[in-house]
Amino acid sequence: MSESVISLKDCWKIYRTGEIELTALREVYVEINKGDFAVIMGPSGSGKSTLMNIIGCLDRMDRGEYLLNGSNIRQMRPNDLALLRNQEIGFVFQSFNLLPKLDLIENVELPMIYAGIPRRERNERAMAALESVGLMPWIKHKPNEVSGGQKQRAAIARSIVMKPALLIADEPTGNLDTKSSKEIMDIFTELNRRGATIILITHEDDIAAYAKRIIRIVDGRITSDKAVG
């Protein structure tokens, strides 16, 4: 039996502005098992970003149950949730989210600083993560001194340095050319081959083709969930 990393049951998310209600998610059930490589696809306004934010513990659902690695997310206090998010989830964003005044190795070390990991161990783990994405020659460069593909490699290194249970990538190739996009998706494929559990948000069919599973969402509902490849 596969080990569940994400268990989302009857998830609802409703945004309220005055008397106006917008139901962004309704009756969503998602199970992500250890070693999955799942893509979430949907048109603009479909709810895929809201679903990503809930899975990533950046937002809370209004109804339903959410277990992340066995922890009941709805019952957690904000400080405990922030700690869990730092330890259990690695994020990769379209805009890279690197701090411009820090060099690449310092950017990769940031999650470990928040976790209180000693300096020597931080450095060793950051170096290993950067080496795994092919960035060793550029570790002392600042983000504005490297290409978009290299920035995203650094963001991936930062996302894996805490050895999280789950990687979430939100349109990770959206700002990249075709060659860099392929290189980044090859890195995700290799990480998954080594055991990483990955959820990737995209609207591009050629990017989705790298995944093992495609989850489609329309108007806040899951319309299909199929294995591919």
N, CA, C and O of each residue as an XYZ file, in Angstrom:
916
protein
N       0.844     -1.205      0.000
C       0.000      0.000      0.000
C       0.879      1.255      0.000
O       1.820      1.350      0.788
N       0.579      2.212     -0.875
C       1.380      3.425     -0.990
C       1.216      4.307      0.240
O       0.155      4.354      0.862
N       2.295      5.003      0.568
C       2.279      5.909      1.722
C       1.758      7.270      1.297
O       2.313      7.888      0.388
N       0.695      7.748      1.942
C       0.083      9.020      1.576
C       0.874     10.195      2.152
O       1.185     10.222      3.343
N       1.194     11.161      1.295
C       1.805     12.415      1.736
C       0.719     13.479      1.908
O       0.717     14.226      2.887
N      -0.192     13.535      0.955
C      -1.306     14.488      0.982
C      -2.625     13.735      0.966
O      -2.837     12.868      0.118
N      -3.509     14.059      1.892
C      -4.865     13.523      1.879
C      -5.835     14.681      2.090
O      -5.964     15.214      3.192
N      -6.509     15.052      1.013
C      -7.438     16.183      1.026
C      -8.836     15.636      0.770
O      -9.087     15.014     -0.262
N      -9.748     15.872      1.717
C     -11.088     15.291      1.606
C     -12.158     16.365      1.750
O     -12.184     17.114      2.727
N     -13.047     16.423      0.747
C     -14.194     17.346      0.748
C     -13.751     18.784      1.043
O     -14.309     19.459      1.908
N     -12.736     19.229      0.303
C     -12.177     20.572      0.504
C     -13.039     21.632     -0.183
O     -13.366     21.519     -1.365
N     -13.396     22.660      0.582
C     -14.118     23.821      0.074
C     -13.345     25.092      0.440
O     -12.799     25.211      1.537
N     -13.314     26.028     -0.499
C     -12.755     27.350     -0.221
C     -13.687     28.400     -0.797
O     -13.972     28.420     -1.994
N     -14.160     29.285      0.102
C     -15.119     30.319     -0.295
C     -14.553     31.688      0.080
O     -14.214     31.940      1.236
N     -14.460     32.551     -0.901
C     -14.009     33.928     -0.652
C     -15.241     34.822     -0.526
O     -16.169     34.738     -1.330
N     -15.234     35.678      0.496
C     -16.383     36.547      0.755
C     -15.968     38.012      0.724
O     -14.998     38.401      1.375
N     -16.700     38.821     -0.030
C     -16.514     40.276     -0.059
C     -17.877     40.911      0.165
O     -18.704     40.971     -0.745
N     -18.105     41.389      1.399
C     -19.434     41.899      1.720
C     -20.446     40.783      1.622
O     -20.310     39.755      2.285
N     -21.462     40.977      0.799
C     -22.497     39.957      0.634
C     -22.203     39.017     -0.530
O     -22.966     38.087     -0.791
N     -21.101     39.260     -1.225
C     -20.755     38.445     -2.396
C     -19.883     37.272     -1.974
O     -18.901     37.443     -1.252
N     -20.251     36.077     -2.433
C     -19.473     34.874     -2.168
C     -18.966     34.273     -3.479
O     -19.708     34.163     -4.455
N     -17.693     33.889     -3.484
C     -17.107     33.205     -4.625
C     -16.554     31.871     -4.136
O     -15.637     31.829     -3.316
N     -17.119     30.791     -4.646
C     -16.648     29.462     -4.266
C     -15.520     29.067     -5.192
O     -15.742     28.747     -6.360
N     -14.297     29.091     -4.661
C     -13.111     28.799     -5.476
C     -12.848     27.305     -5.586
O     -12.361     26.837     -6.615
N     -13.169     26.543     -4.523
C     -13.019     25.087     -4.534
C     -14.257     24.458     -3.925
O     -14.823     24.981     -2.965
N     -14.675     23.335     -4.487
C     -15.856     22.648     -3.952
C     -15.683     21.134     -4.078
O     -15.362     20.617     -5.149
N     -15.899     20.448     -2.978
C     -15.882     18.976     -2.938
C     -14.612     18.389     -3.572
O     -14.676     17.448     -4.363
N     -13.467     18.958     -3.209
C     -12.210     18.478     -3.784
C     -11.629     17.345     -2.938
O     -11.430     17.484     -1.731
N     -11.369     16.239     -3.596
C     -10.701     15.097     -2.979
C      -9.406     14.840     -3.748
O      -9.436     14.619     -4.958
N      -8.273     14.867     -3.052
C      -6.982     14.601     -3.689
C      -6.120     13.765     -2.751
O      -5.964     14.098     -1.576
N      -5.567     12.686     -3.273
C      -4.588     11.879     -2.543
C      -3.276     11.913     -3.335
O      -3.248     11.565     -4.515
N      -2.208     12.328     -2.686
C      -0.884     12.310     -3.296
C      -0.014     11.358     -2.489
O       0.189     11.560     -1.292
N       0.496     10.331     -3.138
C       1.304      9.329     -2.454
C       2.792      9.615     -2.600
O       3.214     10.325     -3.512
N       3.568      9.059     -1.702
C       5.012      9.220     -1.747
C       5.542      8.753     -3.102
O       5.229      7.653     -3.559
N       6.354      9.612     -3.739
C       6.923      9.273     -5.034
C       6.075      9.678     -6.222
O       6.486      9.468     -7.364
N       4.901     10.253     -5.991
C       4.070     10.754     -7.088
C       4.736     11.940     -7.777
O       5.492     12.688     -7.157
N       4.450     12.100     -9.051
C       4.779     13.316     -9.796
C       3.477     13.720    -10.470
O       3.148     13.228    -11.550
N       2.741     14.615     -9.828
C       1.407     14.992    -10.286
C       1.398     16.423    -10.809
O       2.028     17.311    -10.233
N       0.686     16.631    -11.894
C       0.472     17.965    -12.443
C      -0.979     18.354    -12.204
O      -1.889     17.551    -12.409
N      -1.189     19.596    -11.769
C      -2.542     20.150    -11.666
C      -2.719     21.147    -12.802
O      -1.963     22.112    -12.917
N      -3.720     20.908    -13.639
C      -3.982     21.756    -14.806
C      -5.399     22.305    -14.756
O      -6.308     21.683    -14.207
N      -5.566     23.487    -15.344
C      -6.888     24.081    -15.437
C      -6.794     25.466    -16.046
O      -5.734     26.090    -16.001
N      -7.885     25.955    -16.617
C      -7.873     27.305    -17.198
C      -7.746     28.369    -16.124
O      -7.877     28.081    -14.935
N      -7.494     29.584    -16.544
C      -7.417     30.702    -15.608
C      -8.722     30.810    -14.823
O      -9.811     30.768    -15.396
N      -8.595     30.951    -13.499
C      -9.781     31.059    -12.659
C     -10.402     29.728    -12.290
O     -11.492     29.690    -11.719
N      -9.725     28.635    -12.610
C     -10.297     27.302    -12.356
C     -10.199     26.879    -10.902
O     -10.937     26.003    -10.453
N      -9.271     27.512    -10.154
C      -9.070     27.129     -8.757
C      -7.748     26.424     -8.506
O      -7.461     26.024     -7.378
N      -6.932     26.266     -9.561
C      -5.679     25.507     -9.377
C      -4.711     26.225     -8.448
O      -4.018     25.574     -7.667
N      -4.646     27.564     -8.516
C      -3.755     28.295     -7.610
C      -4.270     28.247     -6.178
O      -3.482     28.148     -5.238
N      -5.587     28.315     -6.005
C      -6.173     28.190     -4.664
C      -5.872     26.819     -4.082
O      -5.527     26.697     -2.906
N      -6.004     25.783     -4.912
C      -5.706     24.428     -4.453
C      -4.231     24.305     -4.067
O      -3.901     23.686     -3.055
N      -3.347     24.895     -4.874
C      -1.922     24.870     -4.549
C      -1.656     25.565     -3.215
O      -0.879     25.072     -2.398
N      -2.301     26.709     -2.998
C      -2.092     27.451     -1.749
C      -2.562     26.657     -0.530
O      -1.949     26.731      0.535
N      -3.634     25.909     -0.683
C      -4.125     25.094      0.432
C      -3.205     23.900      0.667
O      -2.847     23.607      1.808
N      -2.822     23.213     -0.402
C      -1.894     22.090     -0.256
C      -0.566     22.561      0.337
O       0.045     21.858      1.142
N      -0.118     23.766     -0.071
C       1.137     24.317      0.421
C       1.043     24.994      1.775
O       2.022     25.569      2.249
N      -0.129     24.935      2.407
C      -0.362     25.524      3.737
C      -0.147     27.042      3.727
O       0.227     27.623      4.746
N      -0.382     27.676      2.586
C      -0.332     29.127      2.476
C      -1.709     29.740      2.711
O      -1.829     30.945      2.937
N      -2.737     28.913      2.658
C      -4.116     29.341      2.894
C      -4.842     28.183      3.557
O      -4.382     27.042      3.516
N      -5.965     28.481      4.161
C      -6.748     27.440      4.846
C      -8.074     27.224      4.134
O      -8.681     28.163      3.619
N      -8.510     25.974      4.115
C      -9.820     25.657      3.558
C     -10.924     26.075      4.527
O     -10.676     26.268      5.718
N     -12.131     26.211      4.013
C     -13.280     26.544      4.855
C     -13.989     25.305      5.386
O     -14.554     25.316      6.479
N     -13.949     24.244      4.597
C     -14.537     22.968      5.025
C     -13.666     21.846      4.514
O     -12.981     21.991      3.501
N     -13.691     20.720      5.217
C     -12.969     19.548      4.760
C     -11.858     19.135      5.701
O     -11.695     19.702      6.781
N     -11.102     18.146      5.279
C     -10.009     17.595      6.073
C      -8.737     17.586      5.236
O      -8.767     17.259      4.050
N      -7.625     17.947      5.859
C      -6.344     17.947      5.173
C      -5.277     17.340      6.080
O      -4.972     17.876      7.146
N      -4.715     16.212      5.639
C      -3.599     15.588      6.337
C      -2.349     15.711      5.473
O      -2.353     15.311      4.309
N      -1.278     16.266      6.044
C       0.020     16.365      5.387
C       0.999     15.508      6.172
O       1.364     15.836      7.301
N       1.424     14.400      5.560
C       2.323     13.468      6.247
C       1.758     13.046      7.612
O       2.494     12.856      8.580
N       0.439     12.909      7.651
C      -0.227     12.465      8.865
C      -0.629     13.564      9.824
O      -1.362     13.306     10.778
N      -0.163     14.803      9.594
C      -0.516     15.924     10.475
C      -1.825     16.559     10.016
O      -2.011     16.828      8.829
N      -2.732     16.798     10.968
C      -4.017     17.427     10.655
C      -3.822     18.930     10.569
O      -3.658     19.607     11.584
N      -3.840     19.447      9.336
C      -3.514     20.857      9.097
C      -4.555     21.798      9.702
O      -4.201     22.864     10.207
N      -5.815     21.424      9.658
C      -6.870     22.328     10.136
C      -6.784     22.576     11.634
O      -7.288     23.587     12.123
N      -6.153     21.665     12.370
C      -6.068     21.805     13.823
C      -4.798     22.508     14.283
O      -4.593     22.691     15.484
N      -3.937     22.908     13.338
C      -2.643     23.468     13.731
C      -2.712     24.974     13.939
O      -3.425     25.679     13.224
N      -1.962     25.460     14.926
C      -1.842     26.892     15.164
C      -0.914     27.509     14.125
O      -0.065     26.810     13.571
N      -1.058     28.818     13.846
C      -0.263     29.459     12.787
C       1.244     29.255     12.917
O       1.910     28.989     11.916
N       1.799     29.374     14.128
C       3.246     29.199     14.297
C       3.681     27.774     13.995
O       4.716     27.555     13.364
N       2.886     26.800     14.448
C       3.210     25.403     14.173
C       3.085     25.107     12.678
O       3.858     24.331     12.117
N       2.097     25.740     12.048
C       1.891     25.552     10.615
C       3.071     26.110      9.822
O       3.516     25.496      8.853
N       3.576     27.271     10.232
C       4.731     27.870      9.554
C       5.958     26.970      9.670
O       6.717     26.815      8.714
N       6.144     26.382     10.843
C       7.275     25.478     11.055
C       7.132     24.228     10.190
O       8.093     23.785      9.561
N       5.934     23.671     10.163
C       5.672     22.486      9.341
C       5.918     22.784      7.867
O       6.517     21.981      7.151
N       5.451     23.942      7.424
C       5.615     24.344      6.019
C       7.099     24.432      5.646
O       7.496     24.000      4.563
N       7.907     24.988      6.537
C       9.337     25.130      6.266
C      10.041     23.775      6.209
O      10.978     23.583      5.435
N       9.576     22.839      7.040
C      10.244     21.543      7.127
C       9.733     20.525      6.117
O      10.490     19.669      5.660
N       8.449     20.612      5.764
C       7.826     19.540      4.989
C       7.555     19.878      3.521
O       7.315     18.982      2.713
N       7.593     21.188      3.169
C       7.222     21.589      1.806
C       8.307     22.458      1.198
O       8.751     23.430      1.809
N       8.732     22.106     -0.002
C       9.648     22.943     -0.767
C       8.895     23.610     -1.900
O       8.170     22.944     -2.639
N       9.058     24.926     -2.047
C       8.332     25.683     -3.069
C       9.269     26.129     -4.185
O      10.407     26.527     -3.936
N       8.771     26.057     -5.424
C       9.463     26.628     -6.583
C       8.443     27.473     -7.334
O       7.405     26.969     -7.760
N       8.743     28.767     -7.495
C       7.791     29.689     -8.107
C       8.270     30.150     -9.490
O       9.456     30.090     -9.813
N       7.316     30.604    -10.282
C       7.620     31.114    -11.622
C       8.614     32.267    -11.576
O       9.474     32.382    -12.449
N       8.500     33.127    -10.555
C       9.341     34.322    -10.462
C      10.603     34.090     -9.619
O      11.292     35.045     -9.260
N      10.906     32.823     -9.305
C      12.129     32.392     -8.620
C      12.161     32.762     -7.129
O      12.558     31.940     -6.304
N      11.749     33.987     -6.774
C      11.710     34.437     -5.370
C      13.069     34.332     -4.675
O      13.152     33.922     -3.517
N      14.124     34.702     -5.386
C      15.450     34.775     -4.790
C      15.694     36.183     -4.264
O      15.228     37.154     -4.859
N      16.420     36.304     -3.158
C      16.737     37.620     -2.610
C      17.919     38.205     -3.372
O      18.987     37.594     -3.409
N      17.750     39.382     -3.982
C      18.770     39.910     -4.907
C      20.104     40.262     -4.263
O      21.131     40.243     -4.941
N      20.115     40.582     -2.977
C      21.370     40.992     -2.325
C      22.202     39.809     -1.837
O      23.348     39.979     -1.420
N      21.621     38.607     -1.889
C      22.337     37.411     -1.453
C      22.832     36.628     -2.664
O      22.175     36.603     -3.704
N      23.998     35.987     -2.525
C      24.449     35.130     -3.615
C      23.653     33.823     -3.585
O      22.840     33.607     -2.687
N      23.891     32.961     -4.562
C      23.043     31.778     -4.706
C      23.132     30.834     -3.519
O      22.119     30.291     -3.077
N      24.341     30.635     -3.000
C      24.453     29.719     -1.861
C      23.776     30.303     -0.619
O      23.208     29.558      0.178
N      23.830     31.609     -0.448
C      23.142     32.239      0.688
C      21.628     32.113      0.537
O      20.922     31.906      1.524
N      21.125     32.236     -0.693
C      19.692     32.048     -0.936
C      19.261     30.629     -0.585
O      18.201     30.417      0.004
N      20.095     29.665     -0.954
C      19.750     28.264     -0.697
C      19.786     27.948      0.799
O      19.053     27.081      1.275
N      20.639     28.654      1.532
C      20.757     28.413      2.975
C      19.580     28.972      3.783
O      19.384     28.575      4.931
N      18.803     29.878      3.208
C      17.775     30.595      3.981
C      16.816     29.690      4.758
O      16.612     29.926      5.949
N      16.216     28.662      4.139
C      15.285     27.835      4.926
C      15.946     27.188      6.135
O      15.300     26.970      7.160
N      17.230     26.884      6.016
C      17.937     26.245      7.123
C      18.247     27.239      8.237
O      18.313     26.863      9.407
N      18.437     28.505      7.875
C      18.617     29.547      8.898
C      17.358     29.651      9.745
O      17.428     29.708     10.973
N      16.191     29.675      9.074
C      14.922     29.757      9.794
C      14.714     28.538     10.691
O      14.068     28.626     11.735
N      15.276     27.391     10.266
C      15.106     26.155     11.038
C      16.152     26.008     12.144
O      16.102     25.054     12.921
N      17.100     26.952     12.219
C      18.102     26.915     13.280
C      19.200     25.892     13.073
O      19.820     25.448     14.039
N      19.452     25.508     11.824
C      20.499     24.529     11.531
C      21.873     25.209     11.620
O      22.032     26.313     11.099
N      22.854     24.594     12.255
C      24.178     25.205     12.419
C      24.839     25.557     11.084
O      24.565     24.934     10.058
N      25.717     26.570     11.119
C      26.298     27.132      9.904
C      27.020     26.092      9.051
O      26.830     26.037      7.836
N      27.844     25.273      9.689
C      28.624     24.305      8.912
C      27.720     23.328      8.170
O      27.950     23.026      6.999
N      26.694     22.836      8.857
C      25.762     21.914      8.207
C      24.980     22.625      7.107
O      24.731     22.051      6.046
N      24.595     23.873      7.360
C      23.899     24.663      6.327
C      24.736     24.719      5.053
O      24.237     24.469      3.955
N      26.006     25.048      5.216
C      26.890     25.195      4.064
C      27.044     23.878      3.313
O      27.005     23.854      2.083
N      27.217     22.794      4.041
C      27.407     21.494      3.404
C      26.152     21.074      2.629
O      26.237     20.579      1.505
N      24.998     21.279      3.249
C      23.758     20.871      2.586
C      23.441     21.763      1.399
O      22.942     21.280      0.382
N      23.723     23.062      1.507
C      23.500     23.984      0.385
C      24.406     23.625     -0.783
O      23.967     23.618     -1.933
N      25.668     23.327     -0.494
C      26.612     22.947     -1.549
C      26.138     21.675     -2.255
O      26.200     21.584     -3.481
N      25.671     20.706     -1.489
C      25.198     19.450     -2.075
C      23.976     19.684     -2.966
O      23.864     19.100     -4.043
N      23.066     20.541     -2.507
C      21.859     20.834     -3.294
C      22.215     21.562     -4.585
O      21.677     21.250     -5.647
N      23.118     22.529     -4.494
C      23.540     23.278     -5.684
C      24.284     22.381     -6.658
O      24.135     22.518     -7.873
N      25.079     21.472     -6.136
C      25.787     20.538     -7.019
C      24.799     19.634     -7.748
O      25.003     19.301     -8.915
N      23.727     19.238     -7.062
C      22.754     18.321     -7.660
C      21.991     18.954     -8.824
O      21.436     18.242     -9.662
N      21.959     20.295     -8.881
C      21.279     20.975     -9.992
C      22.279     21.633    -10.943
O      21.896     22.432    -11.797
N      23.551     21.296    -10.794
C      24.560     21.755    -11.737
C      24.954     23.207    -11.632
O      25.248     23.841    -12.645
N      24.968     23.752    -10.420
C      25.238     25.192    -10.250
C      26.551     25.512     -9.538
O      26.777     26.668     -9.180
N      27.406     24.545     -9.325
C      28.609     24.798     -8.542
C      29.463     25.974     -9.042
O      29.981     26.722     -8.213
N      29.633     26.169    -10.351
C      30.467     27.295    -10.791
C      29.882     28.675    -10.481
O      30.583     29.682    -10.578
N      28.606     28.724    -10.111
C      27.932     30.018     -9.950
C      27.466     30.282     -8.514
O      26.683     31.206     -8.295
N      27.915     29.513     -7.548
C      27.329     29.605     -6.209
C      27.578     30.951     -5.536
O      26.817     31.342     -4.651
N      28.625     31.664     -5.937
C      28.917     32.966     -5.336
C      28.374     34.136     -6.172
O      28.617     35.300     -5.855
N      27.642     33.812     -7.238
C      27.018     34.850     -8.050
C      25.687     35.264     -7.434
O      24.999     34.455     -6.813
N      25.335     36.523     -7.613
C      24.025     37.012     -7.199
C      23.007     36.729     -8.305
O      23.390     36.517     -9.455
N      21.714     36.725     -7.968
C      20.697     36.377     -8.961
C      20.767     37.192    -10.258
O      20.510     36.656    -11.335
N      21.114     38.496    -10.163
C      21.150     39.305    -11.380
C      22.372     39.015    -12.257
O      22.534     39.605    -13.326
N      23.223     38.106    -11.795
C      24.431     37.762    -12.551
C      24.312     36.410    -13.261
O      25.269     35.942    -13.877
N      23.147     35.795    -13.172
C      22.954     34.489    -13.808
C      21.689     34.507    -14.658
O      20.886     35.436    -14.566
N      21.515     33.489    -15.479
C      20.367     33.417    -16.382
C      19.101     33.003    -15.656
O      19.142     32.605    -14.492
N      17.975     33.099    -16.352
C      16.708     32.662    -15.766
C      16.713     31.191    -15.409
O      16.208     30.800    -14.356
N      17.290     30.364    -16.295
C      17.362     28.937    -16.001
C      18.210     28.649    -14.773
O      17.888     27.764    -13.981
N      19.301     29.406    -14.618
C      20.154     29.217    -13.443
C      19.460     29.697    -12.172
O      19.627     29.100    -11.109
N      18.687     30.765    -12.276
C      17.903     31.216    -11.118
C      16.927     30.136    -10.683
O      16.759     29.880     -9.491
N      16.279     29.498    -11.670
C      15.313     28.460    -11.298
C      16.011     27.231    -10.728
O      15.460     26.566     -9.851
N      17.209     26.918    -11.207
C      17.984     25.837    -10.614
C      18.286     26.145     -9.139
O      18.188     25.272     -8.277
N      18.654     27.403     -8.869
C      18.926     27.806     -7.490
C      17.666     27.687     -6.637
O      17.724     27.256     -5.485
N      16.523     28.074     -7.217
C      15.258     27.962     -6.482
C      14.930     26.501     -6.174
O      14.413     26.193     -5.101
N      15.229     25.604     -7.116
C      15.009     24.176     -6.880
C      15.944     23.681     -5.773
O      15.528     22.929     -4.892
N      17.214     24.112     -5.826
C      18.164     23.722     -4.774
C      17.658     24.170     -3.409
O      17.729     23.416     -2.438
N      17.147     25.396     -3.336
C      16.594     25.899     -2.068
C      15.392     25.060     -1.629
O      15.202     24.823     -0.436
N      14.582     24.611     -2.591
C      13.365     23.863     -2.252
C      13.667     22.472     -1.708
O      12.861     21.917     -0.961
N      14.825     21.894     -2.073
C      15.108     20.520     -1.649
C      16.055     20.448     -0.449
O      16.286     19.367      0.093
N      16.608     21.601     -0.031
C      17.686     21.573      0.956
C      17.211     21.118      2.345
O      18.005     20.615      3.139
N      15.910     21.298      2.634
C      15.356     20.839      3.906
C      14.857     19.389      3.836
O      14.299     18.864      4.799
N      15.070     18.757      2.680
C      14.620     17.374      2.456
C      13.124     17.233      2.763
O      12.718     16.405      3.578
N      12.314     18.063      2.088
C      10.881     18.087      2.405
C      10.148     16.841      1.928
O      10.632     16.097      1.074
N       8.974     16.637      2.499
C       8.120     15.523      2.076
C       7.512     15.784      0.705
O       7.159     14.848     -0.012
N       7.390     17.073      0.340
C       6.668     17.447     -0.871
C       7.316     18.652     -1.527
O       7.685     19.610     -0.848
N       7.457     18.607     -2.857
C       7.864     19.774     -3.638
C       6.639     20.289     -4.392
O       5.926     19.520     -5.037
N       6.407     21.600     -4.302
C       5.325     22.236     -5.053
C       5.944     23.258     -5.998
O       6.643     24.172     -5.560
N       5.689     23.105     -7.279
C       6.237     24.011     -8.289
C       5.089     24.695     -9.028
O       4.261     24.030     -9.650
N       5.045     26.014     -8.957
C       3.970     26.805     -9.567
C       4.469     27.433    -10.861
O       5.224     28.405    -10.837
N       4.045     26.876    -11.985
C       4.469     27.362    -13.309
C       5.988     27.590    -13.350
O       6.431     28.684    -13.699
N       6.790     26.578    -13.001
C       8.229     26.798    -12.835
C       8.976     27.138    -14.115
O      10.102     27.632    -14.063
N       8.353     26.875    -15.276
C       9.012     27.200    -16.549
C       8.381     28.407    -17.229
O       8.716     28.719    -18.372
N       7.475     29.085    -16.542
C       6.713     30.175    -17.159
C       7.551     31.329    -17.656
O       7.157     32.008    -18.603
N       8.714     31.574    -17.035
C       9.581     32.678    -17.443
C      10.815     32.223    -18.216
O      11.770     32.985    -18.372
N      10.796     30.979    -18.699
C      11.991     30.415    -19.311
C      11.788     30.104    -20.785
O      10.666     29.877    -21.238
N      12.906     30.096    -21.535
C      12.851     29.691    -22.937
C      12.730     28.168    -23.024
O      12.802     27.470    -22.013
N      12.547     27.670    -24.236
C      12.281     26.249    -24.431
C      13.426     25.376    -23.925
O      13.184     24.363    -23.268
N      14.673     25.754    -24.222
C      15.832     24.959    -23.802
C      15.926     24.906    -22.276
O      16.114     23.835    -21.699
N      15.796     26.068    -21.625
C      15.871     26.114    -20.164
C      14.711     25.361    -19.527
O      14.878     24.710    -18.495
N      13.529     25.453    -20.146
C      12.360     24.733    -19.627
C      12.611     23.232    -19.609
O      12.300     22.553    -18.630
N      13.178     22.719    -20.701
C      13.480     21.282    -20.757
C      14.498     20.904    -19.685
O      14.354     19.872    -19.030
N      15.522     21.731    -19.503
C      16.543     21.441    -18.493
C      15.927     21.393    -17.087
O      16.257     20.520    -16.284
N      15.030     22.344    -16.806
C      14.383     22.374    -15.492
C      13.492     21.157    -15.303
O      13.492     20.549    -14.233
N      12.735     20.797    -16.328
C      11.854     19.627    -16.193
C      12.659     18.331    -16.092
O      12.225     17.383    -15.439
N      13.811     18.284    -16.725
C      14.691     17.116    -16.566
C      15.171     16.998    -15.114
O      15.301     15.893    -14.587
N      15.431     18.139    -14.474
C      15.837     18.128    -13.058
C      14.698     17.598    -12.182
O      14.922     16.765    -11.304
N      13.479     18.082    -12.425
C      12.333     17.569    -11.657
C      12.156     16.055    -11.865
O      11.875     15.317    -10.921
N      12.325     15.616    -13.108
C      12.191     14.193    -13.409
C      13.229     13.380    -12.641
O      12.908     12.319    -12.106
N      14.457     13.862    -12.583
C      15.515     13.168    -11.867
C      15.247     13.173    -10.359
O      15.452     12.163     -9.686
N      14.790     14.315     -9.833
C      14.442     14.375     -8.411
C      13.351     13.362     -8.075
O      13.407     12.695     -7.042
N      12.364     13.257     -8.955
C      11.292     12.287     -8.745
C      11.829     10.858     -8.830
O      11.421      9.990     -8.059
N      12.735     10.621     -9.763
C      13.336      9.289     -9.889
C      14.062      8.891     -8.600
O      14.116      7.717     -8.233
N      14.622      9.914     -7.917
C      15.331      9.651     -6.661
C      14.386      9.567     -5.464
O      14.829      9.331     -4.340
N      13.085      9.760     -5.698
C      12.119      9.577     -4.619
C      11.323     10.799     -4.209
O      10.438     10.699     -3.359
N      11.620     11.968     -4.802
C      10.889     13.185     -4.431
C       9.423     13.102     -4.866
O       9.107     12.600     -5.945
N       8.548     13.602     -4.011
C       7.122     13.714     -4.324
C       6.867     15.126     -4.832
O       7.186     16.097     -4.145
N       6.293     15.254     -6.031
C       6.200     16.551     -6.691
C       4.773     16.833     -7.134
O       4.104     15.974     -7.709
N       4.312     18.063     -6.856
C       3.073     18.592     -7.444
C       3.463     19.825     -8.257
O       4.092     20.745     -7.734
N       3.094     19.841     -9.523
C       3.465     20.940    -10.412
C       2.214     21.559    -11.016
O       1.360     20.858    -11.558
N       2.117     22.867    -10.918
C       0.992     23.600    -11.508
C       1.432     24.120    -12.873
O       2.471     24.771    -12.985
N       0.641     23.834    -13.914
C       0.981     24.343    -15.235
C      -0.270     24.417    -16.098
O      -1.289     23.799    -15.789
N      -0.182     25.182    -17.183
C      -1.248     25.184    -18.184
C      -0.706     24.680    -19.521
O      -1.410     24.711    -20.530
N       0.550     24.217    -19.527
C       1.212     23.801    -20.755
C       1.242     22.275    -20.872
O       1.741     21.579    -19.987
N       0.697     21.773    -21.984
C       0.616     20.328    -22.184
C       2.000     19.687    -22.277
O       2.194     18.572    -21.793
N       2.974     20.381    -22.898
C       4.293     19.776    -23.050
C       5.007     19.647    -21.705
O       5.820     18.741    -21.522
N       4.710     20.542    -20.766
C       5.277     20.431    -19.416
C       4.564     19.317    -18.644
O       5.201     18.544    -17.928
N       3.253     19.243    -18.793
C       2.477     18.205    -18.103
C       2.905     16.807    -18.532
O       2.745     15.849    -17.775
N       3.447     16.682    -19.741
C       3.833     15.374    -20.269
C       4.958     14.723    -19.463
O       5.175     13.516    -19.570
N       5.674     15.510    -18.657
C       6.744     14.958    -17.840
C       6.207     14.203    -16.612
O       6.925     13.405    -16.009
N       4.961     14.456    -16.252
C       4.414     13.925    -15.009
C       3.944     12.481    -15.149
O       3.834     11.953    -16.255
N       3.669     11.852    -14.005
C       3.096     10.506    -13.977
C       1.575     10.554    -13.880
O       0.889      9.553    -14.088
N       1.070     11.729    -13.562
C      -0.360     11.836    -13.247
C      -0.825     13.265    -13.537
O      -0.134     14.224    -13.192
N      -1.995     13.411    -14.168
C      -2.537     14.734    -14.476
C      -3.893     14.893    -13.807
O      -4.819     14.120    -14.052
N      -3.992     15.918    -12.951
C      -5.238     16.256    -12.262
C      -5.785     17.517    -12.922
O      -5.104     18.542    -12.962
N      -6.996     17.449    -13.434
C      -7.598     18.614    -14.095
C      -8.692     19.201    -13.203
O      -9.501     18.482    -12.617
N      -8.687     20.532    -13.124
C      -9.670     21.230    -12.300
C     -10.368     22.301    -13.140
O      -9.719     23.052    -13.867
N     -11.688     22.362    -13.033
C     -12.507     23.344    -13.757
C     -13.568     23.860    -12.794
O     -14.268     23.078    -12.152
N     -13.681     25.169    -12.700
C     -14.696     25.795    -11.840
C     -14.670     25.246    -10.415
O     -15.712     25.031     -9.797
N     -13.445     25.024     -9.902
C     -13.296     24.616     -8.516
C     -13.520     23.151     -8.222
O     -13.460     22.738     -7.064
N     -13.779     22.348     -9.258
C     -13.987     20.917     -9.071
C     -12.927     20.122     -9.825
O     -12.472     20.535    -10.892
N     -12.538     18.982     -9.266
C     -11.672     18.056     -9.990
C     -12.517     17.334    -11.038
O     -13.484     16.647    -10.709
N     -12.135     17.503    -12.307
C     -12.910     16.875    -13.385
C     -12.278     15.583    -13.876
O     -12.965     14.731    -14.439
N     -10.959     15.428    -13.663
C     -10.311     14.162    -14.025
C      -9.010     14.026    -13.245
O      -8.402     15.019    -12.845
N      -8.596     12.784    -13.039
C      -7.359     12.480    -12.310
C      -6.841     11.170    -12.897
O      -7.293     10.088    -12.522
N      -5.879     11.281    -13.828
C      -5.467     10.105    -14.604
C      -3.952      9.916    -14.565
O      -3.183     10.876    -14.593
N      -3.553      8.655    -14.500
C      -2.139      8.312    -14.652
C      -1.756      8.485    -16.121
O      -2.561      8.233    -17.016
N      -0.515      8.920    -16.356
C      -0.022      9.100    -17.725
C       1.328      8.414    -17.849
O       1.923      7.993    -16.857
N       1.798      8.312    -19.084
C       3.114      7.744    -19.337
C       3.093      6.235    -19.381
O       4.133      5.609    -19.587
